[in-house]
Amino acid sequence: MARITEDKIADEVVKFLSSRISKEATTKQIKDHIRANVPLSDEDRAQSTTRDGEEMWEQQVRNIVSHRKTPGNAICDGYLSRPSKGKLRVTPKGEKRTS
């Protein structure tokens, strides 16, 4: 199985948040959801080379916020927002993307 892409991680975050009544979750809740529901390869589960104590896929979750000003990113493109530090929220545009 190949590594999961940042786009697929972001798509999973959009879907997960769309299913929640509050439409938002903490980074920990998002990671817990992905860990339990998304097939991850051995490469995804490898230790991040830039963040101690994180697997590669966890770094990709954090990259949603880190790369928020980059076109193609779920926040930059308007699918997610960052209502407060450590939280993500799906936008109406993001909810439409999942339907």
MISEKE-172196 format. One record per residue (C-alpha): x negated, y, z negated; residue in one letter. Coordinates in nm, 3 decimals, padded with zeros to 5 digits. Each point is the difference from the previous one (the first is absolute). Example, Ala and Ser with C-alpha at 12.3 -4.5 7.8 and 13.67 -1.06 7.14 Angstrom:
<rec x="-01.230" y="-00.450" z="-00.780" residuo="A"/>
<rec x="-00.137" y="00.344" z="00.066" residuo="S"/>
END
This chain:
<rec x="00.000" y="00.000" z="00.000" residuo="M"/>
<rec x="-00.134" y="00.344" z="00.096" residuo="A"/>
<rec x="-00.023" y="00.295" z="-00.235" residuo="R"/>
<rec x="00.316" y="00.201" z="-00.050" residuo="I"/>
<rec x="-00.011" y="00.346" z="00.156" residuo="T"/>
<rec x="00.060" y="00.328" z="-00.179" residuo="E"/>
<rec x="00.307" y="00.050" z="00.221" residuo="D"/>
<rec x="00.147" y="-00.332" z="-00.114" residuo="K"/>
<rec x="-00.070" y="00.087" z="-00.364" residuo="I"/>
<rec x="00.174" y="00.336" z="00.050" residuo="A"/>
<rec x="00.295" y="-00.171" z="00.174" residuo="D"/>
<rec x="00.036" y="-00.235" z="-00.297" residuo="E"/>
<rec x="-00.009" y="00.295" z="-00.240" residuo="V"/>
<rec x="00.272" y="00.179" z="00.200" residuo="V"/>
<rec x="00.218" y="-00.314" z="-00.002" residuo="K"/>
<rec x="-00.054" y="-00.059" z="-00.372" residuo="F"/>
<rec x="00.079" y="00.358" z="-00.098" residuo="L"/>
<rec x="00.306" y="00.003" z="00.227" residuo="S"/>
<rec x="00.137" y="-00.294" z="-00.198" residuo="S"/>
<rec x="-00.029" y="00.180" z="-00.334" residuo="R"/>
<rec x="00.279" y="00.213" z="-00.143" residuo="I"/>
<rec x="-00.245" y="00.275" z="-00.096" residuo="S"/>
<rec x="-00.174" y="-00.023" z="00.341" residuo="K"/>
<rec x="-00.336" y="00.031" z="-00.180" residuo="E"/>
<rec x="-00.250" y="-00.206" z="-00.197" residuo="A"/>
<rec x="-00.335" y="00.025" z="-00.167" residuo="T"/>
<rec x="-00.313" y="-00.126" z="00.169" residuo="T"/>
<rec x="-00.004" y="-00.289" z="-00.248" residuo="K"/>
<rec x="00.358" y="-00.099" z="00.088" residuo="Q"/>
<rec x="-00.086" y="00.018" z="00.370" residuo="I"/>
<rec x="-00.308" y="-00.217" z="-00.047" residuo="K"/>
<rec x="00.194" y="-00.251" z="-00.210" residuo="D"/>
<rec x="00.261" y="-00.023" z="00.277" residuo="H"/>
<rec x="-00.258" y="-00.052" z="00.274" residuo="I"/>
<rec x="-00.195" y="-00.253" z="-00.206" residuo="R"/>
<rec x="00.318" y="-00.206" z="-00.053" residuo="A"/>
<rec x="00.165" y="00.039" z="00.341" residuo="N"/>
<rec x="-00.254" y="00.055" z="00.276" residuo="V"/>
<rec x="-00.226" y="-00.277" z="00.136" residuo="P"/>
<rec x="-00.359" y="00.119" z="-00.048" residuo="L"/>
<rec x="-00.306" y="-00.162" z="00.154" residuo="S"/>
<rec x="-00.322" y="-00.084" z="-00.180" residuo="D"/>
<rec x="-00.149" y="00.306" z="00.167" residuo="E"/>
<rec x="00.281" y="00.218" z="-00.140" residuo="D"/>
<rec x="-00.072" y="-00.141" z="-00.345" residuo="R"/>
<rec x="-00.376" y="00.065" z="00.025" residuo="A"/>
<rec x="-00.153" y="00.253" z="-00.236" residuo="Q"/>
<rec x="00.011" y="00.355" z="00.137" residuo="S"/>
<rec x="-00.343" y="00.126" z="00.095" residuo="T"/>
<rec x="00.085" y="00.354" z="-00.115" residuo="T"/>
<rec x="00.230" y="-00.049" z="-00.301" residuo="R"/>
<rec x="-00.107" y="-00.220" z="-00.288" residuo="D"/>
<rec x="00.267" y="-00.233" z="-00.133" residuo="G"/>
<rec x="00.224" y="00.032" z="00.306" residuo="E"/>
<rec x="00.064" y="-00.238" z="00.283" residuo="E"/>
<rec x="-00.013" y="00.129" z="00.357" residuo="M"/>
<rec x="00.380" y="00.009" z="00.038" residuo="W"/>
<rec x="00.033" y="00.205" z="-00.323" residuo="E"/>
<rec x="-00.233" y="00.258" z="00.149" residuo="Q"/>
<rec x="00.232" y="00.018" z="00.301" residuo="Q"/>
<rec x="00.292" y="00.085" z="-00.232" residuo="V"/>
<rec x="-00.203" y="00.284" z="-00.150" residuo="R"/>
<rec x="-00.100" y="00.114" z="00.350" residuo="N"/>
<rec x="00.363" y="00.096" z="00.062" residuo="I"/>
<rec x="-00.061" y="00.291" z="-00.237" residuo="V"/>
<rec x="-00.370" y="00.052" z="00.080" residuo="S"/>
<rec x="00.066" y="00.037" z="00.373" residuo="H"/>
<rec x="00.327" y="00.193" z="-00.036" residuo="R"/>
<rec x="-00.113" y="00.284" z="00.227" residuo="K"/>
<rec x="-00.102" y="-00.233" z="00.284" residuo="T"/>
<rec x="00.244" y="-00.044" z="00.292" residuo="P"/>
<rec x="00.123" y="-00.359" z="00.008" residuo="G"/>
<rec x="00.014" y="-00.015" z="-00.379" residuo="N"/>
<rec x="00.344" y="-00.071" z="-00.154" residuo="A"/>
<rec x="-00.007" y="00.320" z="-00.210" residuo="I"/>
<rec x="-00.133" y="00.221" z="00.280" residuo="C"/>
<rec x="00.261" y="-00.142" z="00.239" residuo="D"/>
<rec x="00.282" y="00.066" z="-00.248" residuo="G"/>
<rec x="00.097" y="-00.358" z="-00.098" residuo="Y"/>
<rec x="-00.122" y="00.029" z="-00.358" residuo="L"/>
<rec x="-00.056" y="00.283" z="-00.247" residuo="S"/>
<rec x="-00.199" y="00.032" z="-00.319" residuo="R"/>
<rec x="00.240" y="00.146" z="-00.260" residuo="P"/>
<rec x="-00.262" y="-00.019" z="-00.274" residuo="S"/>
<rec x="-00.343" y="-00.146" z="-00.064" residuo="K"/>
<rec x="00.015" y="-00.379" z="00.005" residuo="G"/>
<rec x="00.340" y="-00.022" z="00.173" residuo="K"/>
<rec x="00.128" y="-00.033" z="00.354" residuo="L"/>
<rec x="00.353" y="00.065" z="00.126" residuo="R"/>
<rec x="00.161" y="-00.099" z="00.328" residuo="V"/>
<rec x="00.144" y="00.290" z="00.199" residuo="T"/>
<rec x="00.324" y="-00.004" z="00.199" residuo="P"/>
<rec x="-00.215" y="-00.033" z="00.314" residuo="K"/>
<rec x="-00.171" y="-00.302" z="-00.155" residuo="G"/>
<rec x="00.332" y="-00.161" z="-00.088" residuo="E"/>
<rec x="00.113" y="00.038" z="00.362" residuo="K"/>
<rec x="-00.320" y="-00.177" z="00.108" residuo="R"/>
<rec x="00.102" y="-00.313" z="-00.193" residuo="T"/>
<rec x="00.355" y="-00.026" z="00.135" residuo="S"/>
END
